[in-house]
Amino acid sequence: MIVSALIVCLLAVPGGSGYAGLFAQQAKSPAAIPNPHRHARGDDVLSDVATEIKIIEAEVSSDSKRENVVENKAKTFRAFTTTSDEGIERIFFEDLRTNKIYEIAGVAWPNRPLNDPVCAGDYFVFDRSINPQRSMHYAFDLNKRVIMAGRVF
């Protein structure tokens, strides 16, 4: 009980620096990742897909049509896709605080559409069908610019 109170007090320190930042990182478990789609947990394949996925700073031409546009409630992030003439979908997010755009490259099945994109807090969550019976569920932490979950359901 005393340890819990200590952790709560440390986490309440503004700025999240020092010990507060350390405890905040340790307190953030996979269970804390938003699940706006309400999927069952599915098979965890994060270690299989994380090595293929890269988040890189990118540019999007002004004549590219932005699709699947979603923005978080705090209006700090916006995510969207563009599709090439060959039907290949590219996934992007924009940090609205810095106006920098990043591409989420390496997500499997780029010829299949992204489904149910949602910005939940600082997370970008979406699904992509891998066959008629199965889909891949992805969750990205946009502040850290890393994939946090990859599950087949």
C-alpha positions, 0 to 999 in steps of 0.5 A: 500500500505504501509503495502504491502511494509512493508511485502515485505521488511520483507520477503526479510530479509534472514533467515526468522526469527523473524517477517519475518518468522511470515509474511511468514507463514501467507502469505502461503495460501492453494492457494500457494500450487502447483497444477502441475496436474491442477485439479479443486479444488474438495471437501476439505477433509483435516480435514477428512484425516489429522488425519489418516496420519502420517509422520514418520522416517523410514528405507527401506531395500536395496533390496526393489524395489523403484518405482514412483521415483521423485525428486524436481529440487533443488535435496533436496527431493526424493519421491518413493514407495515400494510394498509388495508381498501382493500388499500394496504400501508404500509411502516414501520421502527422505530428501537428505540434511540429508539422512533421509527417512520418510514414509507417513503412513495412506494414504487411499487405499494402495492396489491401485497404486499412480498416477502422483507423482510430487515433486514441490518445497518442495511439494510432490503431488500425486493422488490415485484412490478411485473408477473408477470415483473419485480420491484423490489428496494429497499435502505434505509439505516435509520441515514441514513434514505435509499434506497440501491438501486433495481433492476428484475430 
